[in-house]
Amino acid sequence: MTKPRYFTLGLLALDVITTFVVLGLASHLRGVGFPTISFGAPAVTLIAATYLIQGYKTQTDMLSLDYASQHSIAVVAAMLTTLLLTYAIAPAGYELVPQSSRSVIILTFVVLLPLTVSYRRLIYLRRLAREGARSVVFLGDQASAQAFRGECERMGMRQPIIVAASRAESTAPFSSTATDTRRPFAAVLADIENGRLLVEAIVVRETSLELRSDVSRQLVRLYFAGVPTFTLELFHQVYWQKIPIYRINQTWLFQEGFEIAREPVFERLKRIGDIGLALVGLLVAAPLIALGGAAIYLNDRGPIFFSQIRIGKNYRPFRLLKLRTMRVAPEDGALYTQADDPRITRVGRFLRSSRLDELPQLWNVLRGDMSLIGPRAEWDRLVQNYEREIPCYHFRHLVKPGITGWAQVNYPYGGNLEDTVRKLEYDLYYIRHFSFLLDATIILKTIHTMLFGKGR
């Protein structure tokens, strides 16, 4: 098995070497001499941006179009950051020829973009070919196994799923497919130990019942031999960056900690960032908001803005502001907006697809009702329903809602209760792993979502 750390270190080394070689050649061609500090800036920014889009993880599907587009955005972001850093930290006495040095940095990243994507695809393909079809082994009861298989299919996992059952369950009837077999615990683990079965990971469903001592010993031996072994909850977090709703109960929040979500220093720093970025955003967005407002008024002579009561941090209600995209109608209509909703105006359809209708929410951020990043701010009427139907839905109100968030960039618009449960799993992951790094990841993914028009 290719160890994840070797995969990561290999890509890191390739990125550094490729960046230095390409930058050196570009500098030579343009006749510009870069100091060491400037030489290091492109590599550092490229690595940081690639890390944010999970470009060093073995679990990332580097063959997908989604990854290629996210990688492109990350490289552009690294280029812009490098341009800023190079001019800000250039040492005294360094003779900088602005036009030439700028062109060197741009040329470097233009070349790096196809190169870094290409060798990632080649390495990923080679890894798949060398390792073959590695299976994911699930240890648990029949109901949990069915749910796990369905989740793997929904998340697009390619690996075959092998369900390892207890002795009692291994003889029970079970619906098998080409990618789903059901065998006893001990037999499956023995095949892994003897090298007859190659596995991507072993997933153990949490249970109040203890594993048999022989099974437990086998799992320990495999774990120390380097076989990735996860609880089902941890597998959700590592592979899919979400927390499964089945693990949530009224005491879960206290058991897991969430210290940073309640840390005043972190909260104040985030608030300072929100204010600064919201001010800049409003100044930049003012012409777009004005043009959008004019188009809305000319379309049907109705109000430009749409406002609605939403629920914020600690259940605090506030009035959210957006550009109006639907015909004026009483709020006692449909609770969800559908894909081809007839209430959406012609102008509104464009505003929604481009996300321009969200820009007035920067005012809500400036007021302190919202943050730039956080769970989606939900309508108070919907929140009442969700509180009744979804266990522990109220945990998402631990932090301020955001214009964009982890659920928004990982799951499409929620049009029913099941979608809301799925999005809650991502919201809980965000609250659990609250950090500036995760916020930066969300920003890059949001740019990707906006450019490629995903969701609505």
N, C-alpha and C positions, 0 to 999 in steps of 0.2 A: 504494500500500500504506500502511495506517495504521502509522506507526512505533510500535514497542512503547513507546518513551519518551513519545510523545504520549499514548498510551492510558493509561499509568501516571500521568503528570502530570495529565491530565484528571480521572481518578478521585480522585487526591489532592486536587486543588483543590475538587472537588465535596464530598468528605467534610469538608474544613475549613469551607467556606462553610455547608454544611447544618448541621453541628454548632453553629457559632456562631449561626446564625439560630434554630434550634430551641431552643438553650439560652437565648438572649436572650428569646424569646417565653415560654418556660416560667418564666423568672425574673420577667418582667413580670406574668404571670398570678398568680404566687404572692406577688408583692410582696417578693421577696428580691433584694438587690443582691450580685452576685458580683464579687470582685476579679479583675483580669486574670489572675493566676496560676491561679485556680480556673476561669476561662473557658477557659484553654488546656488544662487537664488532660483534659477529655473528648475533645478532638480528638486529642491525643497518644496516649491509650490506645486510642482507636478505630483510629487508623492503625496502631499497633503490632500490635494483635490481628488486624486485617485482613491485614496483611503476613504474619503467621505462617501464615495459611490460604491464602496465595497469591492474595489478592483483588485484586492489582494486576498480575497477569501476563496477557498476551494468550492464553497457552496454557490458562488455566483455563476450564473449561466452566461459565459462570455461569448456564446454563439448567437445570442438573441439580438434582435434589432433594438430592443429597449436598452440593452447594455451599451451597444455601439453609440446610440444617441446620447445616453448619459455620460459616456466617456468623452464624447466630443464636447459637451457642455463643460465638463471638468477641465479639459485641456484649454479651452478658451478662457475659463475663469483663472486658471494658473497663469496664462499669458498676461492677462490684464493685471493680476497681482504682481507678477514679475516686473512689468513696466513701472508700476508704482514703486516697488521696493528698490529697483535699480537706481532710479533717480533720487529717491529719498535717502539712501544709505551710501551712495557713492563717496569714497574717501576723498579728503582734501587733496588737491593737486592732480587729481585724475582728469585728464583731458578728454572730456566727453564730447563726441560729435553727435549731437542729438539725432539728426536724420539717419545717420549710418547705424548708430547703436540701436535705435528703435527698430530699424528694418531688420537688424540681426536677430533681435528677440522675436519679432513676428515671424520671420523666416524659420527660425528654430522650431517654434511651436506648430507652424503649418506642416513641417516635415515630421515632427513628433507624432502628430495626430494619427495619420495612417499607420506609422510604424508601430506605435504602442498598441493600437487595436489589433494589428495583424499578428504580432508575435503572441499576444494573449490568446487569440483564436487558435493559432497553431499549437501552442503549449497545452491548451485545454483539450483540443482534439487528440493530441498525442497521449495525454493523460487518460482520456476516455478509452482510447484504443488499447493502451497498455494494461489498464486495470479491468477492462471488460465491463460486463453488466454486474456491477456490485449491488448486492441486495441490501435493503433495510429490513432488519429483523425486529419484529414487534413482539414483546412478551406481555400478554395480558388476556383478559377474558374476551369472549366472542363479541359482545356488544361494543366494547372499546376498540377492538380490532376493526370492526366494520366502519366505525366512525373515523378511525385513523386512516384507513384505506381511502375513504371518501375525501378526507381532507388532503391527502397526498395528491389525489387526482385533481382536485380543485386548484391546488397550488402549483400544478404542472410538474410534479416530480417524475423523473424518467426511470428511476431505479425500481426493479421488481420488489414487491413487498412479500415477505415471508412471515406468517403468523405462527409463533411458537406458543403452544397451548399446554396447560397442565395435563397430567395423565387422564384425569376425568373428562376433560373437554376434548382431548385429541381424538376420541372415538365418536364424538357427537357430529351429526350432519352439519356441513358447512358449505357455503357457496364459494367454490374455487374458480379462479380465472387463470389465464396464462401467466399473470404477474402476481398471483396471490395463492400461496400454498399454506397448508396448515399442518404442523408437525409438533411432536412433543418437545417441551423445553430442552430436556437433557440431550436429545438426539441432535437438535439444531446446534446447540452450544458445542457439542462434541465435534461436529463437522467443521465448525469455525476453528476450534483448537487444532484439529488435524490438517487444516489448510484445504479441506474439500469444499468449503463454502467461503467465498470472498464477500465481505460485507462493507458497506458504507458506514453503517452505524447500527448499534443495538439500542432499541428504545424500550424502556421498562415503564409500564403503566403504574402510577402510584396506587397503592391499595393499603387498606388497614390490615390485610392478611400478610403474614411473613412468608417469604420464599422458602422453599425446602432448602435444607442445609447444603445438599449437593449442588443445587442450582446456584445458590449464593456463592459457593466456593468457585464454581466455574466462571461466574461473572467477574469475580475479583481477579482470577488468573488472567482472563481476557483483558480486563481493564489495565492491569499492570503490563500486559504484553503489547499495549498500545492500541487496542481496538476501541474506537470511540463509542462510549456508552453514555446514554442520557436518560434522565427521567422524561416522561412525555411532556411535562411543562417546560423543561429546559430545552428539549428538542424544538418546541414551538418558538422559543426565544432565539435560539442560535440559528436555526434554518429559516424561519419565517418572520422573525422580529415582531412577534405578537405574544400575548399571554392568553392561553385558552380559557374560555369563560367557565368551564367546569371546575377550575381551580379556585374560583372566587367565592368567598363567603364573607360574613360580616366581620370576621377577625383577621382576614387575609392582609388587609392594609397595615395592621399593627405588627403582624408577624414579619412582613417583608421590609419594614423600615421606612423607606421613602424620605430619608432625612433631608436630602437636597431640595426636595419639593417644598419643604417648610423652612429652608435655610434663609434667614433674612438677607444676608450678604448677597447670595446668589439672586434672590428675588429683586433686590435693589439694582444690581448690575444689569439684570435683564430689563428692568424698567427704564434705566438710563438709555440702554440700547434701543428700546422701543420708541422712546421719545425722539431721540436723534434721527433714527431711520424714518419714523413717521413724518417728521417735519420735512426732511429731504424728499420723501416720497410724495407728500402733498404738493410741494413746490413743483416737482417734476410732472406730477400727474394732473395738475390743475388744468392745463390746456386739453388733455384727453377727457377729463370729466366734463369740461365745458362743451367740447365737440359732441360727446355722447349725450349730454343733456339736450343740446340743440336738436340732435337727430331724434331723440325720444319725443320732444315737443312737436316737431314737424310731422312725425309719424301719425299721432292721434290727438294732439293738442292736450294730452293728459299731464298729470304731475310728473316732474323729472325724477324725483327721488321716491324710493319705497322704504318705509320704516316698519319695524315689527318688534314686539317685545321678545327678547331672548333672555336666556338664563346664563349668568356668568359665574365667576368664582364664588364659592360659599353660598350658592343659590341667589345671588344678588341679581335681580332683573334689571335690564337696561334696554334702551331703544336702539336697535341696530339700523344702520343707514346703508342703503345700496342704491345704485341706479336702477330705475324701474325697468323690468324686462317683460312684464306681463300686463295684460289688459286690466284696467281697474275693476275689481270685483270684491264683494264682501269676503271677510276672512273665514267664513263658516263653510267654505267649499272644500275641495279635495285637500287632504293633508300633505300629499306628496306631489312633486312635479314629475311627470312622466317624460319619456324620451321625446315623443312628438306631441307634447302637450299643446292643444289648440289655443290655450290662453297666452302662450308666448308670442310676442309680436315679432315682426320681421327684423326690426332693429334689435330687439331683445335677444334674438337667437345669436346674432353676431356678438353682442356684448357678453353673453354667457360663454360662448365658445372661446372668446379671447380673454376672458376673465376681467374685462374692463369694468363690469358691473360691481366688482368687489372693491374698487379703488376708494369709494367714500368711506369704507370701514377704517381707513387710516385715521379718520377723525375719531372714531371710537377708540382706537389705540391711543391716540394723543390724550383723550379724556381719561384713560385708565380703565375703560370698560373691558377692553380686550388686550391681548398681546399680538405681536405679529405671528407668533407660532404657538399653537396649542390645539386642543380638541375643537371641533366645529361648534359654534354657538347655535344651540337648538331653540326652536320656537317653544314658548312656554306651554302651549297646548300639547305639543308632542312630548315634552319632558314629563308631563303628568301621566301620559300613557306609558312611556318607557319605565317610569318609576314603578308602575303597577306590574308590568309584564317582564321586566329584565332584572334579575337579582343583582344587587350592588351597582346599579347604573349610576347612583349618586357619587361613586368614587371619582368620576371624571370631573366633578366640580371642585376637586382639590386645587386645580390650577385654573388660570384665566383661559377662556376660549381664544382661539386664534384665527387669523385670516386664512392661514394654511396650517397644516399639521401632519403628523405621521399617518393618521388614518386617511386623510385627504389625498396623499401622494401614493398610497399603497392599495387603496380600494376605491372603486368608482362610486358615484353618487348613490346614496342609500334611498331606495324607493319603497321599502317595506320594513317590517319588524326584524326579519332575518338579517337583512343588510345592516341594520342598526347594531345588532349583536356582533356581527363580524367587525364592524368599524370600532365597536367598543373594545375588542381585543387589541386593536392597534393603539387606541387611546390609552389603555391601561399600560401597554408597553412603554409608551412615551412618558407617562407619569412615573413609572418604575425606573426608567433610565434617563430621566430629566438631566440634560447637560447641554453645554454650548456646542460640543461636537455634534450631538444629534440634531440640534437646531441648524447647524451649518449643512448637515446632510439633507435636511428637509428643504432648505433654500435651493440647493442644487437640483433636487428632485422636483421642486415646484416649477423651476425654470423649464425643466424637461416637459412637465405636464402642460404648461402654458404653450410652449412652442409646438407641441405635437397634438394639442387639442384633446387631451384625454379627459374623461368625465364630463360633467356639465354643471 
